[in-house]
């Protein structure tokens, strides 16, 4: 298995059909198939060697789709950087992965001097549409100036990409994903989520996320059409669906809620959409009910997965969103195991638990990561006896439906983004007035969960809620920063001296049947 198989099949079977649509630009699969080997040759001509890590910091575009396959064609390891992270966070990823090169678009070209101060690199490529800044190589120039090279893509368990996810120890972890991981995940996606060569899919999730990258690989393997939004915006999504007759979308529940509540919702014809996958966080019943009512042509499919499993592992088909022949309350489930994936609920000893007993979700299959880059202890903790221990608490019914009830890992999901409390706590603790801090997730109608910091100040020190939040904005991404701060004289401690977050959470989650929202 090798990632470029997806591209070569699309070019072979769909060469005259539209491959990518970005703003006013369209390219056929034949054009993409001609450009990718030239871009790969251009990257290698810069001096990048097989196995080198190549970072990209950019919004979604047709060029980003090409880059996925050009990097693989040149046997480079792509490291997508989070467009929502602060500069110090992305510098950490660049240094940790030892990146030898970087691609940026117009939105992030101005960050390059600061990024290079934090981690000097030999090569920077500008992949935007504005004139190439001084000192950078031009993306289109690399394609124009180099003849196509032969496909030197790695295969099977060779490293293909490193995707950084938040870390419980205060630093992001680089998830190592192989060619086998991506192709297996693509076949799974096609089989489970109905991708075909007639799929016209709109990318609204960031391509640095597996929620963006995994469908990009699957759609290419299927030979469908990529419609790229730079990033999610309700009006841009409305316009793209109406203009290009998009028939497949993926949204985080927060995005669906924003669209339904947008003042211009009724001005657009969204009836071309047949399938909508939603995931990254649970969807409130009221939002789902309203979406079904307001978008009658859409079939909703829930997906559950994680970066460490190359995305999709569990899926809830449309027919289970309704009470009736299939029983009651199935829509409260995350779904059942996708094709080619083993899923079970285990106890602390790793043994499978009886049906109906809460435990931890464990996953096995060809999609499971190679491990965490440069973190053997974290890898050993997550991968045990061939199973990926997800850190998510759930129970399984007698028909294999999985119901998520809690998180074993200390993580908050706000607007579909994973936020590890330790990262936020590190930022809060950096303020000189703070003595103790615990960060928890609390219910929020708009974002699902909101980040809340519970803080005890040093004797004689004072700081306001607004000042502490502003301090965090200088250190971490905006979406990770606390939206609320509660001050206390002391935080509750266990007998072992650990802060008891369950005690802090309890008042906010009373009356709810699960401690995720």
N, C-alpha and C positions, 0 to 999 in steps of 0.2 A: 504494500500500500504506500502511495506517495501522493502528496497534496496536488501536484500538478496533473494527476490523472483527471481530476475534476475539470480543469481547463481544457485539456486536450480532447476530452469527450465532447465538451460543449462546442468547441471549434469544429470538430469532425461532424457532429450531427445537427448543429444549429447555426452554421457559419453565416447565413444570410439574415438571421433574426437579430432583433435588438438585444444587446447584452446589458448595456448600462444607460441610464438616463440621469443626468445631473444638470439642474437648472435648464439652460437651453441647448445642452449638448447631448447628443446620442451617439453611441458606438455600437457596431455589430460585433458578434462573436468573432468574425474573421478579423476585424480591426484589432480587437483586444488580443487575439491570438498572435497577431503580427507585432504588436507593441511590447508584450511581456518579455519575449526573448531578447529584444533590443535593450529594454530597461535592465534586465538581468546582466547583460554584457556590459552596460554602462556602469553598473554598480561594481562589478568585478574589476573594470578598468580603473576605478578609483584606488584600487589596492586592497579592497576587501577580499578576504580569503574564506574558503569554505569553513563553516562553523562559527565565523565571526557573528557577534550580536549586533543587529541593526535596529535602532530605535526609531519610532515614528510618533510624532506629536501633532495631530491634525484632526480637524472635524471630518465627518463622513464626506466622501466624494467618490466619483468614478476612479480617480487616480488611486485612492486608498484600496479599492477592490483590486486593481491591477497590481499594486505593490505586494499584496498578500502572495500572489502567485509568482511575481518576479523574484522576490526574496527566496522563495522555495526553489525556483528554477536555478538560481545561482548558488544553492546550498548554503544560504545564510539563515540565521535564526532571528526571526522578527520579534521585537520587544515593543508592543504597543503601549504608549504612555497615556495615562488618564488625563483627559482634557479638563477635568474639574479639580485636579489636584493643584496645590500650591507648588511654586518652583522648588522649594527645598525637598518636597516629597518626590518629585520627579528626578531631582538630582540623586536622591538616594537610589532610585531604581536604576538610573544610568550607571552609577558607580557599582552597585551590587552585581549587575549583569555584566559589567566590564564592556560596555558598548563601544564599538569602534567607529560607528557612524550614526547619523541622525537625519531624518527627514522631517521637515516642518511645512505647514501651509501658511497662508497669509495671516491667519488668526494667531499664530504663535511665533512668527519670524522675529518679533521684537524680543522674545524671551531668550533667544539663542545666546547673546553675550553672557547673561547670568548663568545659563545652563552650562556653558563652556568653562566659566570660572569654577563652577562646582565639579565639573568632570570634563577635562579637555578631551576632544576627539579630533581625529584627523580629517573627517569628511562630514560636511553638512550639505544636504540637498534641499532645495526649495521646490515644493510640489504644489504651490499655489498658482493662481491665474494672474497675479500682479507681476510686474517686472522683478527679476531675480535680484535679491539684495547683494551688495558687494561682499565678496568673500565666500559666497555659496555657489554650488553647482546648480544648474537648471535641470529640472525633471525632464522637460521636453527636449532639451539639448542632449541629454544622455541617450534618449530614444533615437533622436535624429542622427547622432554622430557615430553610432555603433551598429555594426551588422549583428544579426541575431546569433546568439550562442546556442550550442546544444544543451538540452535539458540535463543538468547535473543534480537534480533534486535528490535529497536523501530519501530513505524509505523505511517503512515499518517502524521500528522503535527508535530511529534516529530523531534527535531533538529538532522540532520545527518552530516552536514559539515559546516565549516566556511571558506569561500574563500575570501581572502583579495584582494581588488582592490584599485587603487590609490584614494586619497582623495582630494577634492577641498579645504579643510581646512588645507592642509599641512600634514595630517596623513592618512594612508590607512584606509579603512572602511572594516569591516568584514561582508561579506554578509552571512546571515544565511539561509541555504537551508535545506529543510525537505525531508523525505522519499517520500512524495507525490510529491514534486517538481521533484525529480530525476526520479521516475517511470513514471510520466506524460510526462516529457521531453523525456524519452526513447521511449515511445510508439509513441510520436509525431515524433521523429527522424526516427523510423522504417517506419512509414507511409509516411513521407514526403521525406525521403532521401534514401529509397529503401534498407535498411539493411535487410539481411536474414541470414539463417544458412549457406549459401554458400559464405557469404562475408568474404574475407580475407583482413583485414583492416590494413594499416600501420600507427602507431602512430608516427607522427613527431612533432606535437604540444605538449608542455609540459603538463604533467598530473596534474600539479598544476593549470593549466588554465582550465576553463570550456570548451574551445575548445579542450582540451585533455580528460578531465574527462567525459564530457557528452557523446561523442561517445563511450567511454569505457563502460559505464553503458548500453547504448543501444545495443552495439554489444554483450555484455554478455547476455542480455535478448533475443536477437535473436539467440544466440548459434553459432556465427561466430568465426573467428580466429583472435587473436591479434598478429600482428607483430610489435615488439617494437624497435624503434630506441632510443638510449640514449638521443639524441637531434638531431635537424635537421642538416644535412650535405648533400650537393648535392650528393657526391659520395656514401655515405652510403645509401641514398635513392635509387639511381640508382641500387646499388648492391642488396638491399633488394627486390626491385620490380622484378628484373630479376631472382634472385635466388629462391624466394618463390612464384613467380607468383601472386603477390599482385593484387587484382582487385578493390580496393577502397582506395583512398587517400584523405587527407585533407591538404591544404596548405594555408598559408597567401600569398597574391599576391607577396610579396617580395621574398618568397621562389620559386614561379613559375618562376619569372624573373631570379633569380640566377641559376636555373637549365637550363633554355633555353640558357643562356649565358655562361654556363660552357664549358670549352674546351673539356671535355669528353662526352658531351651529346650524340653525335652520336655513341658512342662505345657500348651503352647498348640497350637491347631490353626491351622497356617499354610498349609493346603492350598488356600485360595482364590486364592493368588497364581499367576498364569500366567507373567508376565514379570518378570524382574529385570534391569535395566540396571546394570552396574557400570563404574566408570571413575575418573578423576582421578589414578589411579596404577595400575601393573601389579598383578595379583593373583598371589600365589604359587601354583604348581601344586598344592601340598598342600592349600591352603585351598579352591581351586576344586573339587578332587576330592572333598573332604569335603562341600562345599555340595551338589554334585550327588547325592551319596549320601544325605545327610540331608534334602534337600528335593526329592523326586522329582517333584513337580508343577510345579516352577519351571523355566522356560526362561531361561537366562542369555544376555545380549547385552552384549558389551563396546562401550563408546563412548570415542572419543578426540576431544578438541577443546580449545579454549582460549577465554578471555574475548574475545580479539581476533577470533574467528570466530563469536561468538554461540553458542558451545558446539559441538555435534556436527559433526564433519567426516569421521570415519572410524568404521566400525562392523563388528563381527565377529558375525554371526548365530549362533544356537544350533547349527545343524547343523555348523558348523566347529569346534566344541569337541571333536569326536571323530575319531579316526583311522578311516579306512575309505574309502568311495567318493570322498570329497573330498580324499584324500591324508593325509599324516602331518604332525603338528606345526603345523597351522593355528592351534590354540588359543594358540600362542606369538605370533601376530601381533596387532597392534592392530585389524586389519581392512582393509577396502577403502573407497574413497571413498563417502560418502553421496550421496544424490540431489542434483543441482544444484550439486555441489562438484567442482572440479578439484583434484587432488592430484598432486604429483610430487616426486621427490627431485633436489635440485640441488647443484651444487658452489659454491665461493666466488664464481664469476663469474655465478651465477644460471642457468646452462645445465643442462638435464636430464641426469642421469647414466645410464649403462647399467644395466639391471636387475641386481640383486645387488651393486651398488656403494654403499657407505655414503656418505651425504651429509646434507643438511638438508631437512626436510619444508617444502614451500612450498604454499600454498593460495590458490585464486582462486575467487570466486563472490559472489553477492549477500549472503552472510552476513558478508563481511569488513568490519571496522570502518571508520569514517570516518578514524580516526587517534587519537592521544593528545592529550588536552586540554592546551593550552598547552605542548606539547612537539614543535615542528616537526622538530627534529633526530632525535628518537627515532622519529617517524612516518616520516621519510624513510628511516631505517635499516631499518625493519620492512617498509614498503610500497614495493616496487621493481618497476617495470614491470608493475603490476597484480597482483602476487603478494605475499601475506603470508608473510614468512619467519619460521617459528615458533621457530627456535632449537633444535629437537629433531632429534637425529641418528637416521637410520634407513636401511634399504634396502628395496627393493621387489622381490618375486619376479615371475616371468613371468605370473602371474595377477592381478597388481595388489594382492596382499596386502602390507601395510606392517609391517615388524618394527622396533620402536624399540630402539636399542642404546645410546644415550648422549644427553647433552644438550649442545648447542652453548652454550646459555645457562648461566650459573653458577647453577643452581637446585637446590633440594632439595625432594622431595615426601615429606612425613611425614603419614600419616593422611589423605591426599587433599588436604592443604593445600600450596599453593605457597609456598615460603620462599626468598627470595633472600638469598644469603650476605652480600651487602654490607650489608643492613639489620642483620643480626646482628653483623657485624664492627664496624659503627658503634657499636652498644651496648657491645660488649666493649671497644673502644678508648676508650670514655668513662671507663673505670676508670683512676684515676691510676697504678696499678702496671703497666699493660700497655704494652709496647713495640711488639710486633708480634702480629698475629692473622690467622689464616686459618680460615674456617669451611667445613666439608665435610660431605657426607652419608655416613653409614656404614650398613651393613645392620642392620636391626632386625626381629626376628621379629614384633613386635606392630604397629609403625607403618610397616613397609616400609623407611623410612629414618629415622635419628635424626640430629639436629643435633649436630655435634661441633666444638668450638673447639680449635684448636691455637695455643698462646699462648707467647710469649717475654716475660718480665718485664724491667722496667728494672733496672739494676744497683742492688743493695741493697734492692729492693722484694720484698715477700712478700704473697701472697693465696692463699687456699685455693680449691679447686674449688667448694665450696658457697657461699663468699662471692661469687665471680664470677658464678655462676648467679643468686644472689639479686639482685645488682646489675642484671643484665639484665632481671629481672622487673619492675623499676621503670620500664623504658624502652620495652619492646616486649611484644607479646602473649605469653602463656604458651607457646603452641605453637611460637613462633619461638625460644624460649630454648634454649641448649645443654643437652643432657641429659648430655653428657660434656665434660670439659676435659682436654686433655693438655698438659703443660708441657714446653717444650724450651728449650735455651740459645739456639738460633737456628733460623730457618725456611729451608728450601732456596730459593735464588734462581736465576733464569735469568741468562743473560749480560746481558739487558736490565734486570736488577734486579727482576724480577717474581717474586712467590712462586709456586713451582711446585706447584700444588694436585694435579696428577696424581701427583706423587711422594708427597704426603701420603696420597692416596686408595689408592694401589696395594696396600699391605699388607692393607687391609680388604676389597678386592674380588678378591683372588687366588682362582682356582678358579671364578669366576663368568663366564658368557658375555656379560654386559652390565654396564655400570657404573651401572645403575639397578636398584632392587629393588622 
